[in-house]
Amino acid sequence: MTSRYSFDFSQYYHQRYNELILECLTSRPGDTALDCGCGIGILLPALEKRYQKIIGLDLSIDHLLQARARIRRSSLLVGDMAALPMAPRSFDHVICRTALHRLPDARRAFRGLFDILKEGGDLVVTEPIGDSRIVRIVQAQRSTFFCPACQQTRPPCQP
């Protein structure tokens, strides 16, 4: 895991961010999900708990190799969000977690995301901003949290 994501506060932040994303998604037996721009796979373990088939797509082979260490049954695919290698209407849930801002043509990417989404499916797109709801929530709860590494409730470690 890269050091950017390894310190306690970062892990807590991403856990809470994932929870907020999952609140936006429905869940039915047999559902399929695509984590588009999955990076090192921060969201994939949470998706594995809810959905039958999960694919993580990213342009970076290095990131996908790191994601492999986090997952049990998700499939990983090297691919470009601007030219998705999936059939139309193939996913119940499409998530693009803080990746869209990296693309030169967001409109084209959005069209692709909608194309692969089944009718009635969920599309969740999040983007990082300094004053986002998740940042405010994490800052408000930052005074103490449960640290899985030491199994104690304590103030978060500083990077």
DSSP file (Angstrom, degrees, kcal/mol; ACC not computed):
  #  RESIDUE AA STRUCTURE BP1 BP2  ACC     N-H-->O    O-->H-N    N-H-->O    O-->H-N    TCO  KAPPA ALPHA  PHI   PSI    X-CA   Y-CA   Z-CA
    1    1 A M              0   0    0      0, 0.0     2,-0.1     0, 0.0     5,-0.1   0.000 360.0 360.0 360.0 139.2    0.0    0.0    0.0
    2    2 A T    >   -     0   0    0      1,-0.1     3,-1.6     3,-0.1     4,-0.4  -0.396 360.0-119.3 -70.8 149.8    1.4    3.4   -0.8
    3    3 A S  G >> S+     0   0    0      1,-0.3     3,-1.1     2,-0.2     4,-0.7   0.782 108.5  71.1 -61.6 -27.4    2.3    5.6    2.2
    4    4 A R  G 34 S+     0   0    0      1,-0.3    -1,-0.3     2,-0.1     3,-0.1   0.824 109.4  32.8 -57.7 -31.3   -0.3    8.2    1.2
    5    5 A Y  G <4 S+     0   0    0     -3,-1.6    -1,-0.3     1,-0.1    -2,-0.2   0.350 103.5  78.8-106.0   4.4   -3.1    5.8    2.2
    6    6 A S  T <4  +     0   0    0     -3,-1.1    -2,-0.1    -4,-0.4    -1,-0.1   0.726  64.6  93.7 -95.3 -20.4   -1.4    4.0    5.1
    7    7 A F  S  X S-     0   0    0     -4,-0.7     4,-2.0    -3,-0.1     3,-0.4  -0.375  83.8-109.3 -76.8 157.1   -1.7    6.3    8.1
    8    8 A D  H  > S+     0   0    0      1,-0.2     4,-2.5     2,-0.2     5,-0.2   0.850 113.2  51.0 -54.4 -46.9   -4.6    6.0   10.5
    9    9 A F  H  > S+     0   0    0    148,-0.5     4,-2.9     1,-0.2    -1,-0.2   0.906 109.9  51.1 -62.0 -40.8   -6.5    9.2    9.6
   10   10 A S  H  > S+     0   0    0     -3,-0.4     4,-2.6     2,-0.2    -1,-0.2   0.916 109.9  49.5 -62.0 -43.0   -6.4    8.4    5.9
   11   11 A Q  H  X S+     0   0    0     -4,-2.0     4,-2.1     2,-0.2    -2,-0.2   0.915 112.9  47.0 -62.6 -42.7   -7.8    4.9    6.6
   12   12 A Y  H  X S+     0   0    0     -4,-2.5     4,-2.4     2,-0.2     5,-0.2   0.922 111.2  52.1 -64.1 -44.0  -10.5    6.3    8.7
   13   13 A Y  H  X S+     0   0    0     -4,-2.9     4,-2.6     1,-0.2    -2,-0.2   0.936 111.6  45.5 -56.4 -50.1  -11.3    9.0    6.1
   14   14 A H  H  X S+     0   0    0     -4,-2.6     4,-2.5     1,-0.2    -1,-0.2   0.851 110.5  54.1 -67.7 -33.7  -11.6    6.4    3.3
   15   15 A Q  H  X S+     0   0    0     -4,-2.1     4,-2.0    -5,-0.2    -1,-0.2   0.942 112.7  43.0 -62.9 -46.4  -13.7    4.1    5.4
   16   16 A R  H  X S+     0   0    0     -4,-2.4     4,-2.0     2,-0.2    -2,-0.2   0.895 112.4  53.5 -67.2 -39.9  -16.2    6.9    6.2
   17   17 A Y  H  X S+     0   0    0     -4,-2.6     4,-1.9    -5,-0.2    -1,-0.2   0.928 109.0  49.7 -59.7 -45.7  -16.1    8.1    2.5
   18   18 A N  H  X S+     0   0    0     -4,-2.5     4,-2.8     1,-0.2    -1,-0.2   0.896 106.9  54.9 -60.8 -41.1  -17.0    4.5    1.4
   19   19 A E  H  X S+     0   0    0     -4,-2.0     4,-1.6     1,-0.2    -1,-0.2   0.907 107.8  49.4 -59.8 -41.7  -19.9    4.4    3.9
   20   20 A L  H  X S+     0   0    0     -4,-2.0     4,-0.6     2,-0.2    -1,-0.2   0.879 111.2  49.4 -66.7 -37.0  -21.4    7.5    2.4
   21   21 A I  H >< S+     0   0    0     -4,-1.9     3,-1.4     1,-0.2     4,-0.4   0.933 109.0  52.1 -65.0 -45.3  -21.0    6.1   -1.1
   22   22 A L  H >< S+     0   0    0     -4,-2.8     3,-1.3     1,-0.3    -2,-0.2   0.817  99.8  63.6 -63.0 -30.4  -22.7    2.9   -0.1
   23   23 A E  H 3< S+     0   0    0     -4,-1.6    -1,-0.3     1,-0.3    -2,-0.2   0.768 100.6  53.9 -62.5 -24.3  -25.6    4.8    1.4
   24   24 A C  T << S+     0   0    0     -3,-1.4     2,-0.4    -4,-0.6    -1,-0.3   0.545  97.7  81.8 -86.1  -8.5  -26.3    6.0   -2.1
   25   25 A L    <   -     0   0    0     -3,-1.3     2,-0.1    -4,-0.4    68,-0.1  -0.799  68.4-141.1-106.4 138.8  -26.5    2.5   -3.6
   26   26 A T        -     0   0    0     -2,-0.4     2,-0.4     2,-0.0    96,-0.1  -0.405  17.1-144.9 -81.7 170.0  -29.4    0.1   -3.6
   27   27 A S        +     0   0    0     -2,-0.1    24,-0.1    24,-0.0     3,-0.0  -0.944  23.7 163.6-145.2 121.0  -28.7   -3.6   -3.1
   28   28 A R    >   -     0   0    0     -2,-0.4     3,-1.9    22,-0.1    -2,-0.0  -0.950  49.2 -84.5-130.7 152.1  -30.5   -6.5   -4.7
   29   29 A P  T 3  S+     0   0    0      0, 0.0    22,-0.1     0, 0.0    21,-0.0  -0.295 114.5  17.0 -56.1 135.8  -29.5  -10.2   -5.0
   30   30 A G  T 3  S+     0   0    0      1,-0.2    21,-0.1    -3,-0.0    23,-0.0   0.493  87.7 158.8  82.8   4.1  -27.3  -10.8   -8.0
   31   31 A D    <   -     0   0    0     -3,-1.9    22,-1.5    19,-0.2    21,-1.2  -0.205  29.6-144.6 -62.5 151.0  -26.4   -7.1   -8.5
   32   32 A T  E     -a   53   0A   0     20,-0.2    61,-1.6    19,-0.1    60,-0.8  -0.902  14.3-167.0-115.9 147.1  -23.2   -6.2  -10.4
   33   33 A A  E     -ab  54  93A   0     20,-2.6    22,-2.2    -2,-0.4     2,-0.5  -0.993  10.8-158.8-138.2 143.1  -21.0   -3.2   -9.7
   34   34 A L  E     -ab  55  94A   0     59,-2.3    61,-3.0    -2,-0.4     2,-0.9  -0.986   6.4-158.0-119.9 124.1  -18.2   -1.4  -11.5
   35   35 A D  E >   -ab  56  95A   0     20,-2.9    22,-2.5    -2,-0.5     3,-0.8  -0.872  21.6-157.8 -97.3  99.6  -15.7    0.7   -9.6
   36   36 A C  E 3  S+a   57   0A   0     59,-3.1    61,-0.3    -2,-0.9    22,-0.1  -0.709  76.7  10.6 -90.1 116.2  -14.5    2.9  -12.4
   37   37 A G  T 3  S+     0   0    0     20,-2.5    -1,-0.3    -2,-0.6    21,-0.2   0.873  81.0 171.4  81.2  44.0  -11.1    4.4  -11.8
   38   38 A C    X>  -     0   0    0     19,-2.2     3,-2.2    -3,-0.8     4,-0.6   0.635  10.4-175.1 -68.5 -15.9  -10.7    2.1   -8.8
   39   39 A G  T 34 S-     0   0    0     18,-0.3    28,-0.3     1,-0.3    -1,-0.2  -0.342  71.1  -6.7  58.7-129.0   -7.0    3.0   -8.2
   40   40 A I  T 34 S-     0   0    0     26,-0.1    -1,-0.3    27,-0.1    30,-0.2   0.284 106.5-101.0 -86.9  11.7   -5.6    0.9   -5.4
   41   41 A G  T <4  +     0   0    0     -3,-2.2    -2,-0.2     3,-0.1     3,-0.1   0.791  65.3 154.0  84.3  29.8   -9.0   -0.6   -4.6
   42   42 A I  S  < S+     0   0    0     -4,-0.6     4,-0.3     1,-0.2    -3,-0.1   0.846  79.8  37.1 -61.0 -35.2  -10.1    1.4   -1.5
   43   43 A L  S >> S+     0   0    0     -5,-0.3     4,-1.8     1,-0.1     3,-0.6   0.706  96.0  84.5 -89.1 -21.8  -13.8    0.8   -2.3
   44   44 A L  H 3> S+     0   0    0      1,-0.2     4,-2.3     2,-0.2     5,-0.2   0.857  84.9  53.4 -57.2 -44.6  -13.6   -2.7   -3.6
   45   45 A P  H 3> S+     0   0    0      0, 0.0     4,-1.0     0, 0.0    -1,-0.2   0.893 110.2  49.2 -59.5 -37.3  -13.7   -4.7   -0.3
   46   46 A A  H <4 S+     0   0    0     -3,-0.6     4,-0.5    -4,-0.3     3,-0.4   0.891 110.8  49.9 -67.1 -38.6  -16.9   -2.8    0.7
   47   47 A L  H >X S+     0   0    0     -4,-1.8     4,-2.5     1,-0.2     3,-1.2   0.864 103.5  60.5 -66.5 -35.2  -18.5   -3.6   -2.6
   48   48 A E  H 3< S+     0   0    0     -4,-2.3    -1,-0.2     1,-0.3    -2,-0.2   0.801  99.3  57.3 -62.3 -28.6  -17.6   -7.3   -2.2
   49   49 A K  T 3< S+     0   0    0     -4,-1.0    -1,-0.3    -3,-0.4    -2,-0.2   0.700 118.9  29.8 -73.6 -18.7  -19.7   -7.4    1.0
   50   50 A R  T <4 S+     0   0    0     -3,-1.2     2,-0.3    -4,-0.5   -19,-0.2   0.716 111.9  55.2-112.9 -27.7  -22.8   -6.2   -0.9
   51   51 A Y     <  -     0   0    0     -4,-2.5   -19,-0.1     1,-0.1     3,-0.1  -0.825  59.7-141.6-123.8 153.0  -22.6   -7.4   -4.5
   52   52 A Q  S    S+     0   0    0    -21,-1.2     2,-0.5    -2,-0.3   -20,-0.2   0.914  92.1  29.5 -75.3 -45.7  -22.2  -10.6   -6.4
   53   53 A K  E     +a   32   0A   0    -22,-1.5   -20,-2.6   -23,-0.0     2,-0.4  -0.975  69.0 176.5-123.8 125.4  -20.0   -9.5   -9.3
   54   54 A I  E     -a   33   0A   0     -2,-0.5    21,-2.7    19,-0.3     2,-0.4  -0.988   8.1-170.8-130.2 135.4  -17.6   -6.6   -8.9
   55   55 A I  E     -ac  34  75A   0    -22,-2.2   -20,-2.9    -2,-0.4     2,-0.5  -0.993   8.5-157.0-124.5 133.5  -15.1   -5.2  -11.4
   56   56 A G  E     -ac  35  76A   0     19,-2.9    21,-2.7    -2,-0.4     2,-0.4  -0.947  14.3-167.6-106.0 124.8  -12.4   -2.6  -10.6
   57   57 A L  E     +ac  36  77A   0    -22,-2.5   -20,-2.5    -2,-0.5   -19,-2.2  -0.937  16.5 153.0-116.3 132.6  -11.2   -0.7  -13.7
   58   58 A D  E     - c   0  78A   0     19,-1.9    21,-1.7    -2,-0.4    22,-0.1  -0.989  44.4-135.9-153.8 154.3   -8.2    1.5  -13.7
   59   59 A L  S    S+     0   0    0     -2,-0.3     2,-0.6    19,-0.2    21,-0.1   0.712  86.1  82.8 -80.3 -22.6   -5.7    2.7  -16.3
   60   60 A S     >  -     0   0    0      1,-0.2     4,-2.0    19,-0.1     5,-0.1  -0.753  56.4-167.7 -93.1 116.4   -2.7    2.1  -13.9
   61   61 A I  H  > S+     0   0    0     -2,-0.6     4,-2.2     2,-0.2     5,-0.2   0.889  92.0  56.8 -64.6 -38.9   -1.4   -1.4  -13.8
   62   62 A D  H  > S+     0   0    0      1,-0.2     4,-1.5     2,-0.2    -1,-0.2   0.909 107.6  47.2 -59.6 -42.9    0.6   -0.4  -10.7
   63   63 A H  H  > S+     0   0    0      1,-0.2     4,-2.3     2,-0.2    -1,-0.2   0.914 110.4  52.1 -65.2 -41.9   -2.5    0.7   -8.9
   64   64 A L  H  X S+     0   0    0     -4,-2.0     4,-1.9     1,-0.2    -1,-0.2   0.858 105.2  55.6 -64.4 -34.4   -4.3   -2.5   -9.9
   65   65 A L  H  X S+     0   0    0     -4,-2.2     4,-0.6     1,-0.2    -1,-0.2   0.890 110.2  46.0 -63.6 -38.1   -1.5   -4.6   -8.5
   66   66 A Q  H >< S+     0   0    0     -4,-1.5     3,-0.8     1,-0.2     4,-0.4   0.872 109.2  55.4 -69.6 -36.9   -1.9   -2.9   -5.2
   67   67 A A  H >X S+     0   0    0     -4,-2.3     3,-1.9   -28,-0.3     4,-1.0   0.863  95.0  68.0 -63.7 -35.0   -5.7   -3.3   -5.4
   68   68 A R  H 3< S+     0   0    0     -4,-1.9     3,-0.5     1,-0.3    -1,-0.2   0.836  93.8  58.1 -54.8 -34.3   -5.2   -7.1   -5.8
   69   69 A A  T << S+     0   0    0     -3,-0.8    -1,-0.3    -4,-0.6    -2,-0.2   0.712 106.5  49.2 -69.2 -20.2   -3.9   -7.3   -2.2
   70   70 A R  T <4 S+     0   0    0     -3,-1.9    -1,-0.2    -4,-0.4     2,-0.2   0.663 101.5  73.4 -91.0 -18.9   -7.2   -5.8   -0.9
   71   71 A I     <  -     0   0    0     -4,-1.0   -27,-0.0    -3,-0.5   -30,-0.0  -0.581  45.7-173.2-108.1 159.4   -9.7   -8.0   -2.7
   72   72 A R  S    S-     0   0    0     -2,-0.2    -1,-0.1   -27,-0.0    -4,-0.0   0.713  88.7  -1.2-110.8 -41.5  -11.0  -11.5   -2.4
   73   73 A R  S    S+     0   0    0      2,-0.1   -19,-0.3   -28,-0.0     2,-0.1   0.411  91.7 117.0-138.3   2.3  -13.2  -12.0   -5.4
   74   74 A S        -     0   0    0    -21,-0.1     2,-0.4    -6,-0.1   -19,-0.2  -0.414  59.1-128.1 -69.1 150.1  -13.4   -8.8   -7.4
   75   75 A S  E     -c   55   0A   0    -21,-2.7   -19,-2.9    -2,-0.1     2,-0.4  -0.791  18.8-147.3 -95.3 145.5  -12.1   -8.8  -11.0
   76   76 A L  E     -c   56   0A   0     -2,-0.4     2,-0.4   -21,-0.2   -19,-0.2  -0.926  15.1-174.5-116.6 140.8   -9.6   -6.2  -12.0
   77   77 A L  E     -c   57   0A   0    -21,-2.7   -19,-1.9    -2,-0.4     2,-0.5  -0.994  23.5-135.0-139.5 129.3   -9.4   -4.8  -15.5
   78   78 A V  E     +c   58   0A   0     -2,-0.4     2,-0.3   -21,-0.2   -19,-0.2  -0.726  53.0 130.0 -79.4 125.7   -6.9   -2.3  -17.1
   79   79 A G        -     0   0    0    -21,-1.7     2,-0.5    -2,-0.5     5,-0.1  -0.988  56.3-104.8-171.4 165.4   -9.0    0.2  -19.0
   80   80 A D  B >   -E   83   0B   0      3,-0.5     3,-1.7    -2,-0.3   -22,-0.0  -0.868  16.8-145.9-104.3 127.1   -9.7    3.8  -19.8
   81   81 A M  T >  S+     0   0    0     -2,-0.5     3,-0.6     1,-0.3    -1,-0.1   0.769 101.7  60.5 -61.1 -25.3  -12.8    5.4  -18.4
   82   82 A A  T 3  S+     0   0    0      1,-0.3    -1,-0.3    30,-0.1     2,-0.1   0.614 117.8  28.5 -79.2 -11.3  -13.0    7.5  -21.6
   83   83 A A  B <  S-E   80   0B   0     -3,-1.7    -3,-0.5    29,-0.0    -1,-0.3  -0.527  86.6-160.3-146.0  71.6  -13.4    4.3  -23.7
   84   84 A L    <   -     0   0    0     -3,-0.6     2,-0.3     1,-0.1    -3,-0.1  -0.305  12.6-145.9 -63.6 131.5  -15.0    1.7  -21.4
   85   85 A P        +     0   0    0      0, 0.0     2,-0.3     0, 0.0    -1,-0.1  -0.117  64.0 105.3 -89.8  38.8  -14.5   -1.9  -22.6
   86   86 A M  S    S-     0   0    0     -2,-0.3     3,-0.1     1,-0.0    -2,-0.0  -0.842  74.0-106.2-119.2 154.4  -17.9   -3.1  -21.4
   87   87 A A    >   -     0   0    0     -2,-0.3     3,-0.7     1,-0.1    -1,-0.0  -0.428  50.2 -88.6 -71.6 150.9  -21.1   -3.9  -23.1
   88   88 A P  T 3  S+     0   0    0      0, 0.0    28,-0.3     0, 0.0    -1,-0.1  -0.285 109.0  11.0 -57.6 145.3  -24.0   -1.4  -22.8
   89   89 A R  T 3  S+     0   0    0     26,-2.9    28,-0.2    28,-0.2    27,-0.2   0.872  86.3 132.2  54.6  46.1  -26.3   -1.9  -19.9
   90   90 A S    <   +     0   0    0     26,-1.0     2,-0.4    -3,-0.7    27,-0.2   0.497  53.3  59.7-105.5  -4.5  -24.0   -4.4  -18.1
   91   91 A F  E     - d   0 117A   0     25,-2.3    27,-3.6     1,-0.1   -58,-0.1  -0.976  52.2-160.2-131.7 140.6  -23.9   -3.0  -14.6
   92   92 A D  E    S+     0   0A   0    -60,-0.8    30,-2.5    -2,-0.4     2,-0.4   0.785  91.0  28.5 -77.8 -30.3  -26.5   -2.4  -11.9
   93   93 A H  E     -bd  33 122A   0    -61,-1.6   -59,-2.3    28,-0.2     2,-0.5  -0.997  63.4-174.3-138.2 129.5  -24.2    0.0  -10.1
   94   94 A V  E     -bd  34 123A   0     28,-2.8    30,-2.5    -2,-0.4     2,-0.4  -0.991   9.2-172.8-125.4 124.5  -21.4    2.2  -11.5
   95   95 A I  E     -bd  35 124A   0    -61,-3.0   -59,-3.1    -2,-0.5     2,-0.5  -0.960  13.7-174.7-120.6 132.3  -19.2    4.1   -9.1
   96   96 A C  E     - d   0 125A   0     28,-2.9    30,-2.4    -2,-0.4     2,-0.9  -0.867  15.4-168.2-124.9  94.9  -16.6    6.7  -10.0
   97   97 A R  E     - d   0 126A   0     -2,-0.5    30,-0.1   -61,-0.3   -54,-0.1  -0.765  65.4 -38.3 -95.7 104.6  -14.9    7.6   -6.7
   98   98 A T  S    S+     0   0    0     28,-1.8    -1,-0.2    -2,-0.9    29,-0.2   0.844 113.6 100.0  52.1  44.7  -12.7   10.7   -7.1
   99   99 A A    >   +     0   0    0     27,-0.5     3,-1.7    -3,-0.2     4,-0.2   0.583  51.9  80.9-126.7 -21.7  -11.4    9.8  -10.5
  100  100 A L  G >  S+     0   0    0     26,-0.4     3,-1.9     1,-0.3    27,-0.1   0.825  83.1  65.7 -62.7 -32.8  -13.4   11.9  -13.0
  101  101 A H  G 3  S+     0   0    0      1,-0.3    -1,-0.3     3,-0.0     5,-0.1   0.656  92.2  64.8 -65.4 -13.9  -11.3   15.0  -12.5
  102  102 A R  G <  S+     0   0    0     -3,-1.7    -1,-0.3     4,-0.0    -2,-0.2   0.550  85.2  92.8 -84.1  -7.3   -8.3   13.2  -14.0
  103  103 A L    <   -     0   0    0     -3,-1.9     3,-0.4    -4,-0.2    -4,-0.0  -0.664  66.8-147.4 -93.6 141.0   -9.9   12.9  -17.4
  104  104 A P  S    S+     0   0    0      0, 0.0     2,-0.4     0, 0.0    -1,-0.1   0.761  97.1  38.1 -73.5 -23.2   -9.4   15.4  -20.3
  105  105 A D     >  +     0   0    0      1,-0.1     4,-1.7     2,-0.1     3,-0.1  -0.723  62.0 169.0-131.5  82.8  -13.0   14.8  -21.6
  106  106 A A  H  > S+     0   0    0     -2,-0.4     4,-2.8    -3,-0.4     5,-0.2   0.834  77.2  60.2 -64.1 -33.6  -15.4   14.3  -18.7
  107  107 A R  H  > S+     0   0    0      2,-0.2     4,-2.3     1,-0.2    -1,-0.2   0.935 105.5  47.1 -59.8 -47.2  -18.5   14.5  -21.0
  108  108 A R  H  > S+     0   0    0      1,-0.2     4,-2.0     2,-0.2    -1,-0.2   0.906 112.1  51.0 -61.2 -42.2  -17.4   11.5  -23.0
  109  109 A A  H  X S+     0   0    0     -4,-1.7     4,-2.6     1,-0.2    -2,-0.2   0.922 108.2  51.8 -62.4 -44.3  -16.7    9.6  -19.8
  110  110 A F  H  X S+     0   0    0     -4,-2.8     4,-2.6     1,-0.2     5,-0.2   0.916 107.7  52.1 -58.9 -43.5  -20.2   10.4  -18.4
  111  111 A R  H  X S+     0   0    0     -4,-2.3     4,-2.2     1,-0.2    -1,-0.2   0.919 110.9  48.3 -58.5 -42.9  -21.8    9.1  -21.6
  112  112 A G  H  X S+     0   0    0     -4,-2.0     4,-1.8     2,-0.2    -2,-0.2   0.896 109.6  51.8 -64.3 -40.7  -19.8    5.9  -21.2
  113  113 A L  H  X S+     0   0    0     -4,-2.6     4,-0.6     1,-0.2    -2,-0.2   0.918 112.5  45.7 -62.8 -43.2  -20.8    5.5  -17.6
  114  114 A F  H >< S+     0   0    0     -4,-2.6     3,-0.6     1,-0.2    -1,-0.2   0.871 108.7  57.6 -66.6 -36.3  -24.5    6.0  -18.5
  115  115 A D  H 3< S+     0   0    0     -4,-2.2   -26,-2.9    -5,-0.2    -1,-0.2   0.879 108.5  44.0 -62.4 -39.2  -24.2    3.5  -21.4
  116  116 A I  H 3< S+     0   0    0     -4,-1.8   -25,-2.3   -28,-0.3   -26,-1.0   0.559  94.1  99.3 -85.9  -6.1  -22.9    0.7  -19.3
  117  117 A L  E << S-d   91   0A   0     -3,-0.6   -28,-0.2    -4,-0.6   -25,-0.2  -0.658  74.8-125.5 -83.8 130.5  -25.5    1.3  -16.5
  118  118 A K  E >   -     0   0A   0    -27,-3.6     3,-2.4    -2,-0.4     2,-0.1  -0.344  42.2 -82.8 -67.5 154.4  -28.6   -0.9  -16.6
  119  119 A E  E 3  S+     0   0A   0      1,-0.3    -1,-0.1   -30,-0.1     3,-0.1  -0.390 120.9  16.6 -58.9 130.4  -32.0    0.8  -16.6
  120  120 A G  E 3  S+     0   0A   0      1,-0.2    -1,-0.3    -2,-0.1    -2,-0.1   0.494  99.9 137.0  82.5   4.2  -32.9    1.8  -13.1
  121  121 A G  E <   -     0   0A   0     -3,-2.4     2,-0.5   -30,-0.1    -1,-0.2  -0.195  56.0-105.1 -79.1 174.0  -29.3    1.3  -11.9
  122  122 A D  E     -d   93   0A   0    -30,-2.5   -28,-2.8   -96,-0.1     2,-0.5  -0.863  25.7-171.1-104.6 130.6  -27.3    3.6   -9.6
  123  123 A L  E     -d   94   0A   0     -2,-0.5     2,-0.5   -30,-0.2   -28,-0.2  -0.986   7.7-177.8-117.9 120.4  -24.5    5.9  -10.8
  124  124 A V  E     +d   95   0A   0    -30,-2.5   -28,-2.9    -2,-0.5     2,-0.5  -0.976   2.5 178.1-121.1 120.7  -22.5    7.5   -8.1
  125  125 A V  E     -d   96   0A   0     -2,-0.5     2,-0.4   -30,-0.2   -28,-0.2  -0.987   3.9-178.8-122.2 125.1  -19.8   10.0   -9.0
  126  126 A T  E     -d   97   0A   0    -30,-2.4   -28,-1.8    -2,-0.5   -27,-0.5  -0.928   5.3-169.0-122.5 149.8  -17.8   11.7   -6.3
  127  127 A E        -     0   0    0     -2,-0.4     2,-0.3   -29,-0.2   -30,-0.0  -0.993  27.3-109.1-137.0 144.4  -15.1   14.3   -6.6
  128  128 A P        +     0   0    0      0, 0.0     2,-0.3     0, 0.0     3,-0.0  -0.557  41.3 161.4 -78.5 130.3  -12.6   15.7   -4.0
  129  129 A I    >   -     0   0    0     -2,-0.3     3,-1.5     1,-0.1     6,-0.2  -0.986  45.1-120.6-140.6 149.5  -13.1   19.2   -2.8
  130  130 A G  T 3  S+     0   0    0     -2,-0.3    -1,-0.1     1,-0.3     0, 0.0   0.761 110.9  42.2 -61.8 -27.9  -11.6   20.8    0.3
  131  131 A D  T 3  S+     0   0    0      4,-0.1    -1,-0.3     5,-0.0     2,-0.0  -0.128  84.8 139.8-112.1  36.4  -15.0   21.7    1.8
  132  132 A S    <>  -     0   0    0     -3,-1.5     4,-2.2     1,-0.1     5,-0.2  -0.303  66.3-109.1 -76.8 164.5  -16.9   18.5    0.9
  133  133 A R  H  > S+     0   0    0      1,-0.2     4,-2.5     2,-0.2     5,-0.2   0.901 118.9  52.1 -58.5 -43.3  -19.4   16.9    3.3
  134  134 A I  H  > S+     0   0    0      1,-0.2     4,-2.7     2,-0.2    -1,-0.2   0.896 107.9  50.8 -65.0 -39.0  -17.0   14.0    3.9
  135  135 A V  H  > S+     0   0    0     -6,-0.2     4,-2.6     1,-0.2    -1,-0.2   0.931 112.0  47.5 -63.5 -44.1  -14.2   16.3    4.8
  136  136 A R  H  X S+     0   0    0     -4,-2.2     4,-2.2     2,-0.2    -2,-0.2   0.906 113.0  49.0 -63.1 -41.5  -16.4   18.2    7.3
  137  137 A I  H  X S+     0   0    0     -4,-2.5     4,-1.9     2,-0.2    -2,-0.2   0.943 113.3  45.9 -63.2 -47.9  -17.7   14.9    8.8
  138  138 A V  H  < S+     0   0    0     -4,-2.7     4,-0.4     1,-0.2    -2,-0.2   0.909 112.7  50.2 -64.4 -41.3  -14.2   13.5    9.2
  139  139 A Q  H >< S+     0   0    0     -4,-2.6     3,-0.8    -5,-0.2     4,-0.2   0.893 110.5  50.5 -63.5 -38.5  -12.9   16.7   10.7
  140  140 A A  H 3< S+     0   0    0     -4,-2.2     3,-0.4     1,-0.2    -1,-0.2   0.841 117.2  39.6 -67.2 -32.8  -15.8   16.8   13.2
  141  141 A Q  T >< S+     0   0    0     -4,-1.9     3,-0.8     1,-0.2    -1,-0.2   0.335  88.5 100.3 -96.4   6.7  -15.1   13.2   14.2
  142  142 A R  T <   +     0   0    0     -3,-0.8    -1,-0.2    -4,-0.4    -2,-0.1   0.693  58.3  80.8 -70.1 -19.8  -11.4   13.5   14.2
  143  143 A S  T 3  S-     0   0    0     -3,-0.4     2,-0.3    -4,-0.2    -1,-0.2   0.892 110.7  -2.0 -59.4 -40.8  -10.9   14.0   17.9
  144  144 A T    <   +     0   0    0     -3,-0.8     2,-0.3    11,-0.2    -1,-0.2  -0.994  68.4 160.5-146.2 153.2  -11.2   10.2   18.5
  145  145 A F  E     -F  154   0C   0      9,-2.1     9,-2.6    -2,-0.3     2,-0.6  -0.972  44.9 -89.4-160.3 166.7  -11.8    7.1   16.5
  146  146 A F  E     -F  153   0C   0     -2,-0.3     7,-0.2     7,-0.2     3,-0.1  -0.742  35.8-151.6 -86.6 124.0  -11.3    3.4   16.6
  147  147 A C  E  >> -F  152   0C   0      5,-3.0     4,-1.7    -2,-0.6     5,-0.9  -0.855   6.0-162.0 -98.1 113.4   -7.9    2.3   15.3
  148  148 A P  T  45S+     0   0    0      0, 0.0    -1,-0.1     0, 0.0     5,-0.0   0.800  87.4  61.9 -64.3 -27.2   -8.0   -1.2   13.8
  149  149 A A  T  45S+     0   0    0      1,-0.2    -3,-0.0     3,-0.1    -2,-0.0   0.914 121.2  19.7 -66.8 -42.4   -4.2   -1.5   14.0
  150  150 A C  T  45S-     0   0    0     -3,-0.3    -1,-0.2     2,-0.2     3,-0.1   0.458  98.9-128.1-108.1  -1.6   -4.0   -1.1   17.8
  151  151 A Q  T  <5 +     0   0    0     -4,-1.7     2,-0.3     1,-0.2    -5,-0.1   0.835  69.9 113.3  60.5  36.0   -7.6   -2.1   18.6
  152  152 A Q  E   <S-F  147   0C   0     -5,-0.9    -5,-3.0    -7,-0.1     2,-0.6  -0.951  70.5-119.3-135.4 155.2   -8.1    1.0   20.7
  153  153 A T  E     +F  146   0C   0     -2,-0.3    -7,-0.2    -7,-0.2    -9,-0.0  -0.851  58.9 128.5 -91.9 126.5  -10.2    4.2   20.6
  154  154 A R  E     -F  145   0C   0     -9,-2.6    -9,-2.1    -2,-0.6     3,-0.1  -0.959  62.8 -63.4-163.4 172.2   -7.8    7.1   20.5
  155  155 A P        -     0   0    0      0, 0.0   -11,-0.2     0, 0.0   -12,-0.1  -0.392  66.4 -96.5 -64.5 150.1   -6.9   10.3   18.7
  156  156 A P        -     0   0    0      0, 0.0     2,-0.1     0, 0.0  -149,-0.0  -0.337  38.8-108.5 -68.2 150.9   -5.8    9.8   15.1
  157  157 A C        -     0   0    0     -3,-0.1  -148,-0.5     1,-0.1    -3,-0.0  -0.432  30.5-120.4 -72.6 151.7   -2.1    9.5   14.3
  158  158 A Q              0   0    0     -2,-0.1  -150,-0.1     1,-0.1    -1,-0.1  -0.761 360.0 360.0 -92.8 142.5   -0.5   12.4   12.4
  159  159 A P              0   0    0      0, 0.0    -1,-0.1     0, 0.0  -153,-0.0   0.507 360.0 360.0 -65.1 360.0    1.1   11.6    9.1
